[in-house]
Amino acid sequence: MPTMWKRDLAADRAKLAEWLQRRLPEARDLELSELIEPQYSGFSNETLLCDASWSEGGGPRRESFVIRVQPTGFQVFPEYDLELQFRTMSLLAATDIPVPRVFWLEKEDRDLLGAPFYVMGRIEGRVPPDNPPYHASGWVTEIAPAERAAIWWGGVESLARVHRLDWRAAGFEFLDRGEGTPLERQLRYYDGYLEWAGCGRPQPIIEAAREWLWRNRPADEPVRLQWGDARIGNIIFDGTRPAAVLDWEMVTVGSPEADLAWSIFLDRHHSEGIEMPRLDGFPGYEDTVARYEQLTGHRVQHLHYYQVFAGFRFAVIMLRIAQQMVHYGMMDEAGGRNFELDNTVTRLLRRLMEQG
């Protein structure tokens, strides 16, 4: 779904062309295509696409760019750190994890697009859609079961690459900061997020999950790089091959099982959460865990805990999405409040809580 705030794309194109010329001082006859807002742009950020062509060093050059802009409208997350995303992909470029090439980060000149932004290369391919979910509609429903299986396993293998990475040697030590364990730091973050998003209104399911998570948190867990938003909907596929792993805005360190559980919870949300059967060909979750263990050497012990954690995190995010829809006139106040309390995420989270 495109973001709901609108900008003057023609004016932004002219400003970006001047900015890009300063970034490419050797470029001659630089031309920038019209800016496009993709339909898959999410609730939490703004994405613009364009092509640039120029001459340099005696030959023609052409590059397709993706521009990620810090939100200028209603914010879903309490804060945004574009530099963290940019830095993460810059470091991952030296690993076996496929990420888009990042070019420039603009933090200072807010007159350009009204907010900080960064520019990365565009990767051709297809992304399993979230809206409508890939189990319900879109290109994933049109391919063969064997291709769906290959896509799912490609997601598991991408996740395993993230968790096999020596994150300290790769330069991610800066993520391991603050008091307590990584899990305790994340729980405190989402406590604050809930306080900010909840606006003082009771949130019975989310609050019960928060208390359960604090009471039952595992101890002595391994610490790995966490993708944060680990799912096949954040992978660009070239056929069935992962061509790029996207969306590192929730990157951190902690138990690798948090990523695995998030990917499973999101798939459950896209199927049973909307009362839609999983498509033929998608491997089962037990087989997924077994394959993940084989690829990483990590024995999964707390999958249920981290699925509750995934549901809790997603439910807090859904609070702000409900408020965003009210803010932009897509729901009235009563409808927004009802949606905060009862949505596909809270219903799935409640079922998980009832399992123990």
Long-range contacts (C-beta under 8 A, 24 or more apart in sequence): 1-39, 1-40, 1-41, 1-42, 1-43, 1-131, 2-37, 2-38, 2-39, 2-41, 3-37, 3-41, 3-42, 3-43, 3-45, 3-46, 3-71, 3-73, 4-73, 4-74, 4-324, 4-328, 4-330, 5-46, 5-71, 5-72, 5-73, 5-74, 7-72, 7-113, 7-114, 9-34, 9-35, 9-37, 9-48, 10-34, 12-48, 12-112, 12-113, 13-50, 15-111, 15-112, 15-113, 16-50, 16-67, 16-112, 16-113, 19-106, 19-109, 19-112, 20-52, 23-103, 23-104, 24-54, 24-56, 26-56, 26-57, 27-54, 27-55, 27-56, 27-61, 28-54, 28-55, 28-56, 29-54, 29-55, 30-54, 35-67, 40-127, 40-129, 40-130, 40-131, 42-130, 43-76, 43-321, 43-324, 44-71, 44-75, 44-76, 44-77, 44-249, 45-69, 45-70, 45-71, 45-80, 45-249, 46-70, 46-71, 46-72, 49-122, 63-121, 64-121, 64-122, 65-103, 65-119, 65-120, 65-121, 65-122, 66-100, 66-119, 66-120, 66-121, 66-122, 67-113, 67-117, 67-118, 67-119, 68-117, 68-118, 68-120, 69-113, 69-114, 69-115, 69-116, 69-117, 70-115, 70-116, 70-117, 71-115, 72-113, 72-114, 72-115, 73-328, 74-320, 74-323, 74-324, 74-327, 74-328, 75-320, 76-317, 76-320, 76-321, 76-324, 77-193, 77-249, 77-317, 77-320, 78-192, 78-193, 78-196, 78-197, 80-249, 81-249, 82-107, 82-116, 82-117, 82-118, 83-107, 83-116, 84-248, 84-249, 84-251, 85-118, 85-248, 85-249, 85-251, 86-118, 88-172, 88-248, 88-251, 89-120, 89-248, 91-170, 91-171, 91-172, 92-170, 92-245, 92-248, 94-170, 95-161, 95-165, 95-170, 96-161, 97-158, 97-161, 97-162, 97-165, 97-245, 98-158, 98-242, 98-243, 98-244, 98-245, 99-244, 99-245, 99-246, 99-248, 100-244, 100-246, 123-236, 123-243, 123-244, 124-236, 124-238, 124-243, 125-236, 125-237, 125-238, 125-243, 125-244, 126-236, 126-237, 127-233, 127-234, 127-235, 127-236, 127-237, 127-246, 128-232, 128-233, 128-235, 128-237, 129-233, 130-233, 130-270, 133-269, 133-270, 133-271, 133-274, 133-276, 134-232, 134-233, 134-270, 134-279, 135-267, 135-270, 135-271, 135-274, 135-276, 135-277, 135-278, 135-279, 136-270, 136-274, 136-276, 140-279, 141-279, 144-281, 145-279, 145-280, 145-281, 146-281, 147-239, 147-240, 147-281, 148-279, 148-280, 148-281, 148-282, 149-281, 149-282, 149-283, 150-240, 151-232, 151-237, 151-240, 152-232, 152-281, 152-282, 152-283, 152-288, 153-283, 153-291, 154-232, 154-235, 154-237, 154-240, 154-241, 154-242, 155-231, 155-232, 155-235, 155-242, 155-263, 156-263, 156-288, 156-291, 156-292, 156-295, 157-242, 157-295, 158-235, 158-242, 158-245, 159-227, 159-230, 159-259, 159-260, 159-263, 159-292, 160-292, 160-295, 160-296, 162-224, 162-225, 162-226, 162-227, 162-230, 162-245, 162-259, 163-224, 163-225, 163-256, 163-259, 163-296, 163-298, 164-295, 164-296, 165-224, 165-225, 167-224, 167-225, 167-253, 170-225, 172-225, 172-253, 175-225, 175-251, 175-252, 175-253, 176-223, 176-253, 181-219, 181-221, 181-254, 182-223, 182-252, 182-253, 182-254, 182-255, 183-217, 183-218, 183-221, 183-254, 183-255, 183-258, 184-217, 186-252, 186-254, 186-258, 187-213, 187-214, 187-217, 190-312, 190-313, 190-316, 193-316, 194-316, 194-319, 197-316, 197-319, 197-320, 197-323, 198-319, 199-323, 201-337, 201-340, 203-315, 203-319, 203-340, 203-341, 204-341, 205-315, 205-341, 205-346, 205-349, 205-350, 205-353, 206-312, 206-315, 206-316, 206-319, 206-346, 206-349, 208-353, 209-308, 209-311, 209-312, 209-315, 209-349, 209-353, 210-312, 212-308, 212-353, 213-305, 213-308, 213-309, 213-312, 216-305, 217-305, 218-255, 218-301, 218-302, 218-305, 221-254, 221-255, 221-257, 221-302, 222-255, 222-256, 222-298, 223-253, 223-254, 223-255, 224-253, 224-254, 224-255, 224-256, 225-251, 225-253, 226-250, 226-251, 226-252, 226-253, 226-254, 226-255, 226-256, 226-258, 226-259, 227-251, 227-259, 228-252, 228-259, 228-262, 229-262, 230-259, 230-260, 230-262, 230-263, 231-262, 231-263, 231-266, 231-267, 232-263, 232-267, 233-266, 255-302, 255-306, 256-296, 256-298, 257-298, 257-300, 257-301, 257-302, 257-303, 257-305, 257-306, 258-306, 258-309, 258-310, 260-288, 260-289, 260-292, 260-300, 260-303, 260-306, 261-303, 261-305, 261-306, 261-307, 261-309, 261-310, 262-306, 262-310, 262-313, 264-288, 264-303, 264-307, 264-310, 265-307, 265-310, 265-311, 265-314, 265-348, 266-310, 266-314, 268-348, 269-314, 269-344, 269-345, 269-348, 272-348, 273-344, 273-345, 273-347, 273-348, 274-344, 304-352, 304-355, 304-356, 307-352, 308-349, 308-352, 308-353, 311-345, 311-348, 311-349, 311-352, 312-349, 314-345, 314-349, 315-343, 315-345, 315-346, 315-349, 318-343, 318-345, 318-346
